[in-house]
Structure formats: C-alpha cells, structure tokens
Amino acid sequence: MLISHWGLSFPRRRHPPPRPPRLSRPPPRKPRPRRPPIRPPRRLRPPPPRPPRRPPRPPPSSPAISTSPAPPLSK
C-alpha cells in the first residue's frame, strides 16, 4: 500500500487567531451547588426489646415471687 507523503511537505494551514471576546460583561457564573458532606451510613441497630406491659401472673400452684429488694441484713 502506497502512503502519500505529499500532505507533510506542504506548510500546515494555520487557523486564524481566535477573536478576543467582547469585553461587555463576563457571563454570569453559575453558583456551584453545595454538596452535603458525605456521612457514613448509620448502622441500623435493632431497637431494644420493649418490656412487657404487665408482668405475667404466676400460675396459682407456685407462690408469687416478690421483686422488691431484700431488706438490709442487721448485724
């Protein structure tokens, strides 16, 4: 395959210099949207078990166990 090298021998076409922009007023700059800071995702902990509304009644055969604190032992 014959590759022509004629294009390389000619001087490259120079683009015209860019026109300077009109100095009327600069274009309005868009305000940058403020990104909220990236917070690590919170681990969803299971809620603590809720205590029962009222303690279950002991069966009639066993005596009721009192939950009051023991009286201080006197020496």
VEXKEFI-326301 format. One record per residue: residue in three letters; x, y, z of N, C-alpha, C, O in turn; residue number from 1. Coordinates in nm, 2 decimals, padded with zeros to 4 digits. Example, Ala and Ser with C-alpha at 12.3 -4.5 7.8 and 13.67 -1.06 7.14 Angstrom:
BEGIN
<atom><residu>ala</residu><n_u>01.32</n_u><n_v>-00.57</n_v><n_w>00.78</n_w><ca_u>01.23</ca_u><ca_v>-00.45</ca_v><ca_w>00.78</ca_w><c_u>01.32</c_u><c_v>-00.33</c_v><c_w>00.78</c_w><o_u>01.42</o_u><o_v>-00.33</o_v><o_w>00.85</o_w><num>1</num></atom>
<atom><residu>ser</residu><n_u>01.28</n_u><n_v>-00.22</n_v><n_w>00.71</n_w><ca_u>01.37</ca_u><ca_v>-00.11</ca_v><ca_w>00.71</ca_w><c_u>01.29</c_u><c_v>00.00</c_v><c_w>00.79</c_w><o_u>01.34</o_u><o_v>00.11</o_v><o_w>00.80</o_w><num>2</num></atom>
END
This chain:
BEGIN
<atom><residu>met</residu><n_u>00.09</n_u><n_v>-00.12</n_v><n_w>00.00</n_w><ca_u>00.00</ca_u><ca_v>00.00</ca_v><ca_w>00.00</ca_w><c_u>00.09</c_u><c_v>00.12</c_v><c_w>00.00</c_w><o_u>00.18</o_u><o_v>00.14</o_v><o_w>00.08</o_w><num>1</num></atom>
<atom><residu>leu</residu><n_u>00.07</n_u><n_v>00.21</n_v><n_w>-00.10</n_w><ca_u>00.15</ca_u><ca_v>00.33</ca_v><ca_w>-00.11</ca_w><c_u>00.09</c_u><c_v>00.44</c_v><c_w>-00.02</c_w><o_u>-00.02</o_u><o_v>00.49</o_v><o_w>-00.04</o_w><num>2</num></atom>
<atom><residu>ile</residu><n_u>00.17</n_u><n_v>00.49</n_v><n_w>00.07</n_w><ca_u>00.12</ca_u><ca_v>00.60</ca_v><ca_w>00.15</ca_w><c_u>00.18</c_u><c_v>00.73</c_v><c_w>00.10</c_w><o_u>00.30</o_u><o_v>00.75</o_v><o_w>00.08</o_w><num>3</num></atom>
<atom><residu>ser</residu><n_u>00.09</n_u><n_v>00.82</n_v><n_w>00.07</n_w><ca_u>00.14</ca_u><ca_v>00.95</ca_v><ca_w>00.01</ca_w><c_u>00.19</c_u><c_v>01.04</c_v><c_w>00.12</c_w><o_u>00.13</o_u><o_v>01.05</o_v><o_w>00.22</o_w><num>4</num></atom>
<atom><residu>his</residu><n_u>00.30</n_u><n_v>01.10</n_v><n_w>00.10</n_w><ca_u>00.36</ca_u><ca_v>01.19</ca_v><ca_w>00.20</ca_w><c_u>00.35</c_u><c_v>01.34</c_v><c_w>00.15</c_w><o_u>00.42</o_u><o_v>01.42</o_v><o_w>00.20</o_w><num>5</num></atom>
<atom><residu>trp</residu><n_u>00.27</n_u><n_v>01.36</n_v><n_w>00.05</n_w><ca_u>00.26</ca_u><ca_v>01.50</ca_v><ca_w>00.00</ca_w><c_u>00.20</c_u><c_v>01.59</c_v><c_w>00.10</c_w><o_u>00.23</o_u><o_v>01.71</o_v><o_w>00.11</o_w><num>6</num></atom>
<atom><residu>gly</residu><n_u>00.11</n_u><n_v>01.54</n_v><n_w>00.18</n_w><ca_u>00.05</ca_u><ca_v>01.63</ca_v><ca_w>00.28</ca_w><c_u>00.15</c_u><c_v>01.68</c_v><c_w>00.38</c_w><o_u>00.13</o_u><o_v>01.79</o_v><o_w>00.44</o_w><num>7</num></atom>
<atom><residu>leu</residu><n_u>00.25</n_u><n_v>01.61</n_v><n_w>00.40</n_w><ca_u>00.35</ca_u><ca_v>01.65</ca_v><ca_w>00.50</ca_w><c_u>00.44</c_u><c_v>01.76</c_v><c_w>00.45</c_w><o_u>00.50</o_u><o_v>01.84</o_v><o_w>00.53</o_w><num>8</num></atom>
<atom><residu>ser</residu><n_u>00.46</n_u><n_v>01.76</n_v><n_w>00.32</n_w><ca_u>00.55</ca_u><ca_v>01.86</ca_v><ca_w>00.26</ca_w><c_u>00.50</c_u><c_v>02.00</c_v><c_w>00.26</c_w><o_u>00.57</o_u><o_v>02.10</o_v><o_w>00.26</o_w><num>9</num></atom>
<atom><residu>phe</residu><n_u>00.37</n_u><n_v>02.01</n_v><n_w>00.25</n_w><ca_u>00.31</ca_u><ca_v>02.15</ca_v><ca_w>00.24</ca_w><c_u>00.30</c_u><c_v>02.21</c_v><c_w>00.38</c_w><o_u>00.29</o_u><o_v>02.14</o_v><o_w>00.48</o_w><num>10</num></atom>
<atom><residu>pro</residu><n_u>00.32</n_u><n_v>02.34</n_v><n_w>00.39</n_w><ca_u>00.31</ca_u><ca_v>02.40</ca_v><ca_w>00.52</ca_w><c_u>00.17</c_u><c_v>02.38</c_v><c_w>00.58</c_w><o_u>00.07</o_u><o_v>02.39</o_v><o_w>00.50</o_w><num>11</num></atom>
<atom><residu>arg</residu><n_u>00.16</n_u><n_v>02.36</n_v><n_w>00.71</n_w><ca_u>00.03</ca_u><ca_v>02.33</ca_v><ca_w>00.77</ca_w><c_u>-00.05</c_u><c_v>02.46</c_v><c_w>00.76</c_w><o_u>00.00</o_u><o_v>02.57</o_v><o_w>00.78</o_w><num>12</num></atom>
<atom><residu>arg</residu><n_u>-00.18</n_u><n_v>02.44</n_v><n_w>00.74</n_w><ca_u>-00.27</ca_u><ca_v>02.55</ca_v><ca_w>00.73</ca_w><c_u>-00.29</c_u><c_v>02.60</c_v><c_w>00.88</c_w><o_u>-00.33</o_u><o_v>02.53</o_v><o_w>00.96</o_w><num>13</num></atom>
<atom><residu>arg</residu><n_u>-00.26</n_u><n_v>02.73</n_v><n_w>00.90</n_w><ca_u>-00.27</ca_u><ca_v>02.78</ca_v><ca_w>01.04</ca_w><c_u>-00.41</c_u><c_v>02.84</c_v><c_w>01.05</c_w><o_u>-00.46</o_u><o_v>02.91</o_v><o_w>00.96</o_w><num>14</num></atom>
<atom><residu>his</residu><n_u>-00.47</n_u><n_v>02.81</n_v><n_w>01.16</n_w><ca_u>-00.60</ca_u><ca_v>02.86</ca_v><ca_w>01.19</ca_w><c_u>-00.59</c_u><c_v>03.01</c_v><c_w>01.22</c_w><o_u>-00.49</o_u><o_v>03.05</o_v><o_w>01.28</o_w><num>15</num></atom>
<atom><residu>pro</residu><n_u>-00.69</n_u><n_v>03.09</n_v><n_w>01.18</n_w><ca_u>-00.68</ca_u><ca_v>03.23</ca_v><ca_w>01.21</ca_w><c_u>-00.68</c_u><c_v>03.25</c_v><c_w>01.37</c_w><o_u>-00.74</o_u><o_v>03.17</o_v><o_w>01.44</o_w><num>16</num></atom>
<atom><residu>pro</residu><n_u>-00.62</n_u><n_v>03.35</n_v><n_w>01.42</n_w><ca_u>-00.62</ca_u><ca_v>03.37</ca_v><ca_w>01.56</ca_w><c_u>-00.76</c_u><c_v>03.39</c_v><c_w>01.62</c_w><o_u>-00.84</o_u><o_v>03.45</o_v><o_w>01.55</o_w><num>17</num></atom>
<atom><residu>pro</residu><n_u>-00.79</n_u><n_v>03.33</n_v><n_w>01.73</n_w><ca_u>-00.93</ca_u><ca_v>03.35</ca_v><ca_w>01.78</ca_w><c_u>-00.95</c_u><c_v>03.49</c_v><c_w>01.81</c_w><o_u>-00.87</o_u><o_v>03.57</o_v><o_w>01.86</o_w><num>18</num></atom>
<atom><residu>arg</residu><n_u>-01.08</n_u><n_v>03.53</n_v><n_w>01.78</n_w><ca_u>-01.11</ca_u><ca_v>03.67</ca_v><ca_w>01.81</ca_w><c_u>-01.12</c_u><c_v>03.70</c_v><c_w>01.96</c_w><o_u>-01.17</o_u><o_v>03.61</o_v><o_w>02.03</o_w><num>19</num></atom>
<atom><residu>pro</residu><n_u>-01.07</n_u><n_v>03.81</n_v><n_w>02.01</n_w><ca_u>-01.08</ca_u><ca_v>03.84</ca_v><ca_w>02.15</ca_w><c_u>-01.23</c_u><c_v>03.86</c_v><c_w>02.19</c_w><o_u>-01.30</o_u><o_v>03.92</o_v><o_w>02.11</o_w><num>20</num></atom>
<atom><residu>pro</residu><n_u>-01.27</n_u><n_v>03.81</n_v><n_w>02.30</n_w><ca_u>-01.42</ca_u><ca_v>03.82</ca_v><ca_w>02.33</ca_w><c_u>-01.45</c_u><c_v>03.97</c_v><c_w>02.36</c_w><o_u>-01.36</o_u><o_v>04.05</o_v><o_w>02.40</o_w><num>21</num></atom>
<atom><residu>arg</residu><n_u>-01.57</n_u><n_v>04.00</n_v><n_w>02.34</n_w><ca_u>-01.62</ca_u><ca_v>04.14</ca_v><ca_w>02.36</ca_w><c_u>-01.62</c_u><c_v>04.16</c_v><c_w>02.51</c_w><o_u>-01.67</o_u><o_v>04.08</o_v><o_w>02.59</o_w><num>22</num></atom>
<atom><residu>leu</residu><n_u>-01.56</n_u><n_v>04.27</n_v><n_w>02.56</n_w><ca_u>-01.55</ca_u><ca_v>04.30</ca_v><ca_w>02.70</ca_w><c_u>-01.67</c_u><c_v>04.37</c_v><c_w>02.75</c_w><o_u>-01.65</o_u><o_v>04.48</o_v><o_w>02.81</o_w><num>23</num></atom>
<atom><residu>ser</residu><n_u>-01.79</n_u><n_v>04.32</n_v><n_w>02.72</n_w><ca_u>-01.90</ca_u><ca_v>04.40</ca_v><ca_w>02.78</ca_w><c_u>-01.92</c_u><c_v>04.36</c_v><c_w>02.92</c_w><o_u>-01.90</o_u><o_v>04.45</o_v><o_w>03.01</o_w><num>24</num></atom>
<atom><residu>arg</residu><n_u>-01.95</n_u><n_v>04.24</n_v><n_w>02.95</n_w><ca_u>-01.95</ca_u><ca_v>04.19</ca_v><ca_w>03.09</ca_w><c_u>-01.94</c_u><c_v>04.04</c_v><c_w>03.09</c_w><o_u>-01.98</o_u><o_v>03.98</o_v><o_w>03.00</o_w><num>25</num></atom>
<atom><residu>pro</residu><n_u>-01.87</n_u><n_v>03.99</n_v><n_w>03.19</n_w><ca_u>-01.84</ca_u><ca_v>03.85</ca_v><ca_w>03.18</ca_w><c_u>-01.97</c_u><c_v>03.77</c_v><c_w>03.20</c_w><o_u>-02.07</o_u><o_v>03.82</o_v><o_w>03.26</o_w><num>26</num></atom>
<atom><residu>pro</residu><n_u>-01.98</n_u><n_v>03.65</n_v><n_w>03.14</n_w><ca_u>-02.10</ca_u><ca_v>03.57</ca_v><ca_w>03.15</ca_w><c_u>-02.13</c_u><c_v>03.54</c_v><c_w>03.30</c_w><o_u>-02.03</o_u><o_v>03.52</o_v><o_w>03.38</o_w><num>27</num></atom>
<atom><residu>pro</residu><n_u>-02.25</n_u><n_v>03.54</n_v><n_w>03.34</n_w><ca_u>-02.28</ca_u><ca_v>03.51</ca_v><ca_w>03.48</ca_w><c_u>-02.24</c_u><c_v>03.37</c_v><c_w>03.52</c_w><o_u>-02.26</o_u><o_v>03.27</o_v><o_w>03.45</o_w><num>28</num></atom>
<atom><residu>arg</residu><n_u>-02.16</n_u><n_v>03.36</n_v><n_w>03.63</n_w><ca_u>-02.11</ca_u><ca_v>03.23</ca_v><ca_w>03.67</ca_w><c_u>-02.22</c_u><c_v>03.16</c_v><c_w>03.75</c_w><o_u>-02.29</o_u><o_v>03.22</o_v><o_w>03.84</o_w><num>29</num></atom>
<atom><residu>lys</residu><n_u>-02.24</n_u><n_v>03.03</n_v><n_w>03.71</n_w><ca_u>-02.35</ca_u><ca_v>02.96</ca_v><ca_w>03.78</ca_w><c_u>-02.29</c_u><c_v>02.93</c_v><c_w>03.92</c_w><o_u>-02.18</o_u><o_v>02.88</o_v><o_w>03.94</o_w><num>30</num></atom>
<atom><residu>pro</residu><n_u>-02.37</n_u><n_v>02.95</n_v><n_w>04.02</n_w><ca_u>-02.33</ca_u><ca_v>02.91</ca_v><ca_w>04.16</ca_w><c_u>-02.31</c_u><c_v>02.76</c_v><c_w>04.17</c_w><o_u>-02.40</o_u><o_v>02.69</o_v><o_w>04.12</o_w><num>31</num></atom>
<atom><residu>arg</residu><n_u>-02.21</n_u><n_v>02.72</n_v><n_w>04.23</n_w><ca_u>-02.18</ca_u><ca_v>02.58</ca_v><ca_w>04.24</ca_w><c_u>-02.28</c_u><c_v>02.52</c_v><c_w>04.34</c_w><o_u>-02.29</o_u><o_v>02.57</o_v><o_w>04.45</o_w><num>32</num></atom>
<atom><residu>pro</residu><n_u>-02.35</n_u><n_v>02.41</n_v><n_w>04.31</n_w><ca_u>-02.44</ca_u><ca_v>02.35</ca_v><ca_w>04.41</ca_w><c_u>-02.37</c_u><c_v>02.30</c_v><c_w>04.52</c_w><o_u>-02.27</o_u><o_v>02.22</o_v><o_w>04.51</o_w><num>33</num></atom>
<atom><residu>arg</residu><n_u>-02.41</n_u><n_v>02.33</n_v><n_w>04.64</n_w><ca_u>-02.34</ca_u><ca_v>02.29</ca_v><ca_w>04.76</ca_w><c_u>-02.38</c_u><c_v>02.14</c_v><c_w>04.79</c_w><o_u>-02.49</o_u><o_v>02.11</o_v><o_w>04.81</o_w><num>34</num></atom>
<atom><residu>arg</residu><n_u>-02.27</n_u><n_v>02.06</n_v><n_w>04.79</n_w><ca_u>-02.30</ca_u><ca_v>01.92</ca_v><ca_w>04.81</ca_w><c_u>-02.30</c_u><c_v>01.89</c_v><c_w>04.96</c_w><o_u>-02.21</o_u><o_v>01.94</o_v><o_w>05.03</o_w><num>35</num></atom>
<atom><residu>pro</residu><n_u>-02.40</n_u><n_v>01.82</n_v><n_w>05.01</n_w><ca_u>-02.39</ca_u><ca_v>01.79</ca_v><ca_w>05.16</ca_w><c_u>-02.27</c_u><c_v>01.70</c_v><c_w>05.19</c_w><o_u>-02.24</o_u><o_v>01.62</o_v><o_w>05.10</o_w><num>36</num></atom>
<atom><residu>pro</residu><n_u>-02.21</n_u><n_v>01.72</n_v><n_w>05.30</n_w><ca_u>-02.10</ca_u><ca_v>01.63</ca_v><ca_w>05.33</ca_w><c_u>-02.14</c_u><c_v>01.49</c_v><c_w>05.34</c_w><o_u>-02.25</o_u><o_v>01.45</o_v><o_w>05.38</o_w><num>37</num></atom>
<atom><residu>ile</residu><n_u>-02.05</n_u><n_v>01.40</n_v><n_w>05.29</n_w><ca_u>-02.08</ca_u><ca_v>01.26</ca_v><ca_w>05.28</ca_w><c_u>-02.06</c_u><c_v>01.20</c_v><c_w>05.42</c_w><o_u>-01.95</o_u><o_v>01.20</o_v><o_w>05.48</o_w><num>38</num></atom>
<atom><residu>arg</residu><n_u>-02.18</n_u><n_v>01.16</n_v><n_w>05.48</n_w><ca_u>-02.17</ca_u><ca_v>01.10</ca_v><ca_w>05.61</ca_w><c_u>-02.17</c_u><c_v>00.95</c_v><c_w>05.60</c_w><o_u>-02.24</o_u><o_v>00.89</o_v><o_w>05.51</o_w><num>39</num></atom>
<atom><residu>pro</residu><n_u>-02.10</n_u><n_v>00.87</n_v><n_w>05.68</n_w><ca_u>-02.11</ca_u><ca_v>00.73</ca_v><ca_w>05.67</ca_w><c_u>-02.25</c_u><c_v>00.68</c_v><c_w>05.70</c_w><o_u>-02.31</o_u><o_v>00.74</o_v><o_w>05.79</o_w><num>40</num></atom>
<atom><residu>pro</residu><n_u>-02.30</n_u><n_v>00.58</n_v><n_w>05.63</n_w><ca_u>-02.43</ca_u><ca_v>00.54</ca_v><ca_w>05.67</ca_w><c_u>-02.44</c_u><c_v>00.48</c_v><c_w>05.81</c_w><o_u>-02.35</o_u><o_v>00.41</o_v><o_w>05.85</o_w><num>41</num></atom>
<atom><residu>arg</residu><n_u>-02.55</n_u><n_v>00.52</n_v><n_w>05.88</n_w><ca_u>-02.56</ca_u><ca_v>00.47</ca_v><ca_w>06.01</ca_w><c_u>-02.60</c_u><c_v>00.33</c_v><c_w>06.02</c_w><o_u>-02.68</o_u><o_v>00.28</o_v><o_w>05.94</o_w><num>42</num></atom>
<atom><residu>arg</residu><n_u>-02.54</n_u><n_v>00.25</n_v><n_w>06.10</n_w><ca_u>-02.58</ca_u><ca_v>00.11</ca_v><ca_w>06.12</ca_w><c_u>-02.71</c_u><c_v>00.11</c_v><c_w>06.19</c_w><o_u>-02.73</o_u><o_v>00.17</o_v><o_w>06.29</o_w><num>43</num></atom>
<atom><residu>leu</residu><n_u>-02.80</n_u><n_v>00.04</n_v><n_w>06.13</n_w><ca_u>-02.94</ca_u><ca_v>00.03</ca_v><ca_w>06.19</ca_w><c_u>-02.93</c_u><c_v>-00.08</c_v><c_w>06.29</c_w><o_u>-02.93</o_u><o_v>-00.20</o_v><o_w>06.27</o_w><num>44</num></atom>
<atom><residu>arg</residu><n_u>-02.93</n_u><n_v>-00.03</n_v><n_w>06.42</n_w><ca_u>-02.93</ca_u><ca_v>-00.13</ca_v><ca_w>06.53</ca_w><c_u>-03.08</c_u><c_v>-00.17</c_v><c_w>06.56</c_w><o_u>-03.17</o_u><o_v>-00.09</o_v><o_w>06.55</o_w><num>45</num></atom>
<atom><residu>pro</residu><n_u>-03.10</n_u><n_v>-00.30</n_v><n_w>06.59</n_w><ca_u>-03.24</ca_u><ca_v>-00.33</ca_v><ca_w>06.62</ca_w><c_u>-03.28</c_u><c_v>-00.26</c_v><c_w>06.75</c_w><o_u>-03.20</o_u><o_v>-00.24</o_v><o_w>06.84</o_w><num>46</num></atom>
<atom><residu>pro</residu><n_u>-03.40</n_u><n_v>-00.22</n_v><n_w>06.76</n_w><ca_u>-03.44</ca_u><ca_v>-00.14</ca_v><ca_w>06.88</ca_w><c_u>-03.44</c_u><c_v>-00.24</c_v><c_w>07.00</c_w><o_u>-03.45</o_u><o_v>-00.36</o_v><o_w>06.99</o_w><num>47</num></atom>
<atom><residu>pro</residu><n_u>-03.41</n_u><n_v>-00.18</n_v><n_w>07.12</n_w><ca_u>-03.40</ca_u><ca_v>-00.26</ca_v><ca_w>07.24</ca_w><c_u>-03.54</c_u><c_v>-00.33</c_v><c_w>07.26</c_w><o_u>-03.64</o_u><o_v>-00.27</o_v><o_w>07.24</o_w><num>48</num></atom>
<atom><residu>pro</residu><n_u>-03.54</n_u><n_v>-00.45</n_v><n_w>07.32</n_w><ca_u>-03.67</ca_u><ca_v>-00.52</ca_v><ca_w>07.34</ca_w><c_u>-03.75</c_u><c_v>-00.44</c_v><c_w>07.44</c_w><o_u>-03.70</o_u><o_v>-00.40</o_v><o_w>07.54</o_w><num>49</num></atom>
<atom><residu>arg</residu><n_u>-03.87</n_u><n_v>-00.43</n_v><n_w>07.41</n_w><ca_u>-03.96</ca_u><ca_v>-00.35</ca_v><ca_w>07.50</ca_w><c_u>-04.01</c_u><c_v>-00.44</c_v><c_w>07.61</c_w><o_u>-04.05</o_u><o_v>-00.55</o_v><o_w>07.59</o_w><num>50</num></atom>
<atom><residu>pro</residu><n_u>-04.01</n_u><n_v>-00.39</n_v><n_w>07.73</n_w><ca_u>-04.05</ca_u><ca_v>-00.47</ca_v><ca_w>07.84</ca_w><c_u>-04.20</c_u><c_v>-00.50</c_v><c_w>07.83</c_w><o_u>-04.28</o_u><o_v>-00.41</o_v><o_w>07.77</o_w><num>51</num></atom>
<atom><residu>pro</residu><n_u>-04.25</n_u><n_v>-00.61</n_v><n_w>07.88</n_w><ca_u>-04.39</ca_u><ca_v>-00.64</ca_v><ca_w>07.87</ca_w><c_u>-04.47</c_u><c_v>-00.53</c_v><c_w>07.95</c_w><o_u>-04.42</o_u><o_v>-00.48</o_v><o_w>08.05</o_w><num>52</num></atom>
<atom><residu>arg</residu><n_u>-04.59</n_u><n_v>-00.51</n_v><n_w>07.90</n_w><ca_u>-04.67</ca_u><ca_v>-00.41</ca_v><ca_w>07.97</ca_w><c_u>-04.70</c_u><c_v>-00.44</c_v><c_w>08.12</c_w><o_u>-04.69</o_u><o_v>-00.36</o_v><o_w>08.20</o_w><num>53</num></atom>
<atom><residu>arg</residu><n_u>-04.74</n_u><n_v>-00.56</n_v><n_w>08.14</n_w><ca_u>-04.75</ca_u><ca_v>-00.60</ca_v><ca_w>08.28</ca_w><c_u>-04.69</c_u><c_v>-00.74</c_v><c_w>08.30</c_w><o_u>-04.70</o_u><o_v>-00.82</o_v><o_w>08.21</o_w><num>54</num></atom>
<atom><residu>pro</residu><n_u>-04.63</n_u><n_v>-00.77</n_v><n_w>08.41</n_w><ca_u>-04.56</ca_u><ca_v>-00.90</ca_v><ca_w>08.43</ca_w><c_u>-04.67</c_u><c_v>-01.01</c_v><c_w>08.42</c_w><o_u>-04.78</o_u><o_v>-00.99</o_v><o_w>08.47</o_w><num>55</num></atom>
<atom><residu>pro</residu><n_u>-04.63</n_u><n_v>-01.12</n_v><n_w>08.37</n_w><ca_u>-04.72</ca_u><ca_v>-01.23</ca_v><ca_w>08.36</ca_w><c_u>-04.76</c_u><c_v>-01.28</c_v><c_w>08.50</c_w><o_u>-04.67</o_u><o_v>-01.29</o_v><o_w>08.59</o_w><num>56</num></atom>
<atom><residu>arg</residu><n_u>-04.88</n_u><n_v>-01.32</n_v><n_w>08.52</n_w><ca_u>-04.92</ca_u><ca_v>-01.36</ca_v><ca_w>08.65</ca_w><c_u>-04.87</c_u><c_v>-01.50</c_v><c_w>08.67</c_w><o_u>-04.88</o_u><o_v>-01.59</o_v><o_w>08.59</o_w><num>57</num></atom>
<atom><residu>pro</residu><n_u>-04.81</n_u><n_v>-01.53</n_v><n_w>08.79</n_w><ca_u>-04.76</ca_u><ca_v>-01.67</ca_v><ca_w>08.82</ca_w><c_u>-04.88</c_u><c_v>-01.76</c_v><c_w>08.82</c_w><o_u>-04.99</o_u><o_v>-01.73</o_v><o_w>08.86</o_w><num>58</num></atom>
<atom><residu>pro</residu><n_u>-04.85</n_u><n_v>-01.89</n_v><n_w>08.79</n_w><ca_u>-04.96</ca_u><ca_v>-01.99</ca_v><ca_w>08.80</ca_w><c_u>-05.00</c_u><c_v>-02.00</c_v><c_w>08.95</c_w><o_u>-04.92</o_u><o_v>-01.98</o_v><o_w>09.04</o_w><num>59</num></atom>
<atom><residu>pro</residu><n_u>-05.12</n_u><n_v>-02.03</n_v><n_w>08.97</n_w><ca_u>-05.17</ca_u><ca_v>-02.04</ca_v><ca_w>09.11</ca_w><c_u>-05.10</c_u><c_v>-02.14</c_v><c_w>09.19</c_w><o_u>-05.10</o_u><o_v>-02.13</o_v><o_w>09.32</o_w><num>60</num></atom>
<atom><residu>ser</residu><n_u>-05.04</n_u><n_v>-02.24</n_v><n_w>09.13</n_w><ca_u>-04.97</ca_u><ca_v>-02.35</ca_v><ca_w>09.21</ca_w><c_u>-04.85</c_u><c_v>-02.30</c_v><c_w>09.28</c_w><o_u>-04.81</o_u><o_v>-02.34</o_v><o_w>09.39</o_w><num>61</num></atom>
<atom><residu>ser</residu><n_u>-04.77</n_u><n_v>-02.21</n_v><n_w>09.21</n_w><ca_u>-04.64</ca_u><ca_v>-02.16</ca_v><ca_w>09.27</ca_w><c_u>-04.67</c_u><c_v>-02.03</c_v><c_w>09.34</c_w><o_u>-04.74</o_u><o_v>-01.95</o_v><o_w>09.30</o_w><num>62</num></atom>
<atom><residu>pro</residu><n_u>-04.60</n_u><n_v>-02.01</n_v><n_w>09.46</n_w><ca_u>-04.62</ca_u><ca_v>-01.88</ca_v><ca_w>09.53</ca_w><c_u>-04.56</c_u><c_v>-01.77</c_v><c_w>09.45</c_w><o_u>-04.46</o_u><o_v>-01.78</o_v><o_w>09.37</o_w><num>63</num></atom>
<atom><residu>ala</residu><n_u>-04.62</n_u><n_v>-01.65</n_v><n_w>09.46</n_w><ca_u>-04.57</ca_u><ca_v>-01.53</ca_v><ca_w>09.39</ca_w><c_u>-04.43</c_u><c_v>-01.49</c_v><c_w>09.44</c_w><o_u>-04.41</o_u><o_v>-01.49</o_v><o_w>09.57</o_w><num>64</num></atom>
<atom><residu>ile</residu><n_u>-04.34</n_u><n_v>-01.47</n_v><n_w>09.35</n_w><ca_u>-04.21</ca_u><ca_v>-01.43</ca_v><ca_w>09.39</ca_w><c_u>-04.20</c_u><c_v>-01.27</c_v><c_w>09.40</c_w><o_u>-04.24</o_u><o_v>-01.21</o_v><o_w>09.30</o_w><num>65</num></atom>
<atom><residu>ser</residu><n_u>-04.17</n_u><n_v>-01.22</n_v><n_w>09.51</n_w><ca_u>-04.17</ca_u><ca_v>-01.07</ca_v><ca_w>09.52</ca_w><c_u>-04.04</c_u><c_v>-01.02</c_v><c_w>09.46</c_w><o_u>-03.93</o_u><o_v>-01.07</o_v><o_w>09.47</o_w><num>66</num></atom>
<atom><residu>thr</residu><n_u>-04.06</n_u><n_v>-00.91</n_v><n_w>09.38</n_w><ca_u>-03.95</ca_u><ca_v>-00.85</ca_v><ca_w>09.31</ca_w><c_u>-03.89</c_u><c_v>-00.73</c_v><c_w>09.39</c_w><o_u>-03.81</o_u><o_v>-00.66</o_v><o_w>09.35</o_w><num>67</num></atom>
<atom><residu>ser</residu><n_u>-03.94</n_u><n_v>-00.71</n_v><n_w>09.52</n_w><ca_u>-03.89</ca_u><ca_v>-00.60</ca_v><ca_w>09.60</ca_w><c_u>-03.75</c_u><c_v>-00.63</c_v><c_w>09.65</c_w><o_u>-03.72</o_u><o_v>-00.75</o_v><o_w>09.67</o_w><num>68</num></atom>
<atom><residu>pro</residu><n_u>-03.67</n_u><n_v>-00.53</n_v><n_w>09.66</n_w><ca_u>-03.53</ca_u><ca_v>-00.56</ca_v><ca_w>09.71</ca_w><c_u>-03.53</c_u><c_v>-00.62</c_v><c_w>09.85</c_w><o_u>-03.62</o_u><o_v>-00.59</o_v><o_w>09.93</o_w><num>69</num></atom>
<atom><residu>ala</residu><n_u>-03.44</n_u><n_v>-00.70</n_v><n_w>09.88</n_w><ca_u>-03.43</ca_u><ca_v>-00.77</ca_v><ca_w>10.01</ca_w><c_u>-03.40</c_u><c_v>-00.67</c_v><c_w>10.12</c_w><o_u>-03.33</o_u><o_v>-00.57</o_v><o_w>10.10</o_w><num>70</num></atom>
<atom><residu>pro</residu><n_u>-03.46</n_u><n_v>-00.68</n_v><n_w>10.24</n_w><ca_u>-03.44</ca_u><ca_v>-00.58</ca_v><ca_w>10.34</ca_w><c_u>-03.29</c_u><c_v>-00.60</c_v><c_w>10.39</c_w><o_u>-03.23</o_u><o_v>-00.71</o_v><o_w>10.38</o_w><num>71</num></atom>
<atom><residu>pro</residu><n_u>-03.23</n_u><n_v>-00.49</n_v><n_w>10.43</n_w><ca_u>-03.08</ca_u><ca_v>-00.49</ca_v><ca_w>10.47</ca_w><c_u>-03.07</c_u><c_v>-00.59</c_v><c_w>10.59</c_w><o_u>-03.15</o_u><o_v>-00.59</o_v><o_w>10.68</o_w><num>72</num></atom>
<atom><residu>leu</residu><n_u>-02.96</n_u><n_v>-00.66</n_v><n_w>10.59</n_w><ca_u>-02.94</ca_u><ca_v>-00.76</ca_v><ca_w>10.70</ca_w><c_u>-02.88</c_u><c_v>-00.68</c_v><c_w>10.82</c_w><o_u>-02.79</o_u><o_v>-00.60</o_v><o_w>10.80</o_w><num>73</num></atom>
<atom><residu>ser</residu><n_u>-02.94</n_u><n_v>-00.70</n_v><n_w>10.93</n_w><ca_u>-02.90</ca_u><ca_v>-00.63</ca_v><ca_w>11.05</ca_w><c_u>-02.80</c_u><c_v>-00.72</c_v><c_w>11.13</c_w><o_u>-02.83</o_u><o_v>-00.84</o_v><o_w>11.14</o_w><num>74</num></atom>
<atom><residu>lys</residu><n_u>-02.69</n_u><n_v>-00.66</n_v><n_w>11.17</n_w><ca_u>-02.59</ca_u><ca_v>-00.74</ca_v><ca_w>11.24</ca_w><c_u>-02.62</c_u><c_v>-00.74</c_v><c_w>11.39</c_w><o_u>-02.55</o_u><o_v>-00.81</o_v><o_w>11.47</o_w><num>75</num></atom>
END
